[in-house]
Amino acid sequence: MADDSTILLVHGAWHGSWCWEPTADILRARGWDVHTVDLPTVHADDKADLALADDADAVATAIAGIDRPVTVVAHSYGGVPTTQAATDPRVRHIVYIAAFVLDEGESLLASVGGVAPDWWHIDGALATAGDDAQPPQTLFYGDVDPAAADAYTAKLRPQSLRAFTDTLTTVAWRDRPTTYIVTEQDVIFPVFAQEALAARSGSQVHRLDTSHSPFLSQPEAVAEIIEGAARS
C-alpha cells in the first residue's frame, strides 16, 4: 500500500461514483486503497424525499467503515455533505475540487445567490442539469473528448432539490487540513468564487487549466494532488 491511509471519493451533483473511475484507477495502480460513495439524493429510489442529511449520513457511514486514516476528496456539491460529515477523527485531510466549502447555516442555493442558475431545471422535488442551449457536455466536460462527454452525460441523474436548500449544521474543515483544486476553465463555477471558498478554509490551493471535471480530463494531475494531500 502506498500509505497507511485510505482515500474516499465523493461525487458532485447529478453524478455518481462512475465519474471517479479514471482517477481511482490511477491511485489504485499506485497502491492506494480507494473507496467511493453514491449519494442517496441522486441514487436512491425514494430520492425526492431525501435531504442533505441523507447524503452526509452516507459519507459518514463510508468513513466509519474504514479502519485507518482517511483523506476525503469531494467534488462540487459533494463538498457540502463532506463538510457536514467528515468530522471523524480518522479524517486526516479534505481535498475540495471546484467544491462548495460552506459554513454553518449556509446552503448551496444561498451561496449562489438564492436563485437557481438558468441551467438548472426543477420539476417538483427534483432538479436536473443542462438543456439543448446549455448541454451538460459544455457545463461539466468542456475539455473532455466529445464521445466520452456524451457517454458521461447519459449517466447523469436527477437530484433531490432539498440537497441544495438544506443548511449545514457542522463544519469539518475548521479543525483539519484542506486542499482546494481551482478549475480555471470552469464555465459554471467562477474562479473568483472558488478562490474565496479556498481562502475561507485556509486551504492549500492547486490550480488546473480544466473544466469543472478535472478527474475526467486530467486524472493524472488530480491523482498527484490527492496523493500529496494523503501523504501530508
Secondary structure as UniProt FT lines:
FT   STRAND          6..10
FT   TURN            13..14
FT   HELIX           17..20
FT   HELIX           21..29
FT   TURN            30..31
FT   STRAND          33..37
FT   HELIX           40..43
FT   TURN            45..46
FT   HELIX           47..49
FT   HELIX           52..64
FT   STRAND          70..75
FT   HELIX           76..78
FT   HELIX           79..85
FT   TURN            86..87
FT   TURN            89..90
FT   STRAND          91..97
FT   TURN            104..105
FT   HELIX           108..111
FT   TURN            112..113
FT   TURN            118..119
FT   STRAND          120..123
FT   TURN            124..125
FT   STRAND          126..129
FT   HELIX           136..140
FT   TURN            142..143
FT   HELIX           146..153
FT   TURN            154..155
FT   STRAND          159..160
FT   HELIX           162..165
FT   HELIX           172..175
FT   STRAND          178..183
FT   TURN            184..185
FT   HELIX           191..200
FT   TURN            201..202
FT   STRAND          204..208
FT   HELIX           214..217
FT   HELIX           219..231
//
